[in-house]
Amino acid sequence: MADYYINLDEELGLNAVTKVLEAMSEVKEDDTLIISMDSDDAAQSRHLAELLENNGFEYLPKGSHSGEKYTLIAHLQNRKEG
């Protein structure tokens, strides 16, 4: 079980999507992917949430206590055997 952290300090654009895609390719079923960004970018994070959903991840959005950071905490969805 591993944690993968991505801190998106820059504007959420193609570079951010590339970083998330690269990290998602490394994440295994029991791992956690943690994507943090400035809270000002929270409204723009929907495309990252859709990217996670479309690639089999469940995520939980979370704001920091200080109100300065916004985080998406993601896990691969459990795959049921058939």
N, C-alpha and C positions, 0 to 999 in steps of 0.2 A: 504494500500500500504506500503510495507516494503522493506528495502534493506538488502540483505545478503552479507556479505563480507568474502572472503577467501583470505588469504595472504599465498602464497606458497613460503616460503623461502628455502625449501629444494629442492633437485633434483626432477624433475617431474617423479614420478614412481607410484607404486601401492598405496602408502599412499596418494598421491595427488588425484588420481582417487577416492579413498574411501571418502576423504573429499568433493569432488565435488558431488559425488552421494548422500551423506548424506544431503548436502545443497539443492540439486535439489528436494529431496523428501519433503522439507518444503516450497518451492516456490509456490506461488499462481499466478493466471493470471495477476494481476496488480503489482506484486513484481518485484524487480530487483536483479539479482545475479551478483556480481562483483568479478571477480577472478583476483588477481594481482600476478605477479611473476617478477623475475629479467629479464631484457631485454635479457640477455644471454640465457635464456630458451625459448625465443619466438619461435625459430625454432622447438622446441620440443612440443609446445603447440597444434599442430595439432590434436593429439589424444584426447585432452580435447575438442577441437572444434567439433570433430566428435561425441563425447559423448553427448555434448549439442544438436547437430542437431538430433541425433538418439532418443533423449528424448523429442522432440517437442519444443526446444528452438531456438530462433533467437539470434544471437550475433553480436557484433561490436568489432573488435580488435582496441586497441588504445595504442599508445606509450606515455610516459610521456614527458613533455617539457625538462626535464633534460637528457632524454635518458637512465635512469637507470631502469625504470619499464615498464612493458608491461601488459596490462589489457584486459580481455575479459568481456564485459558488456552484460549480457544475460537477455532475457525476454521470457516467454512462448509465443508461437505463438498464435494468436487469433484463436479460434475455431469457425467456422461458423456453425450456426444452420441449419439443414437441409433440 
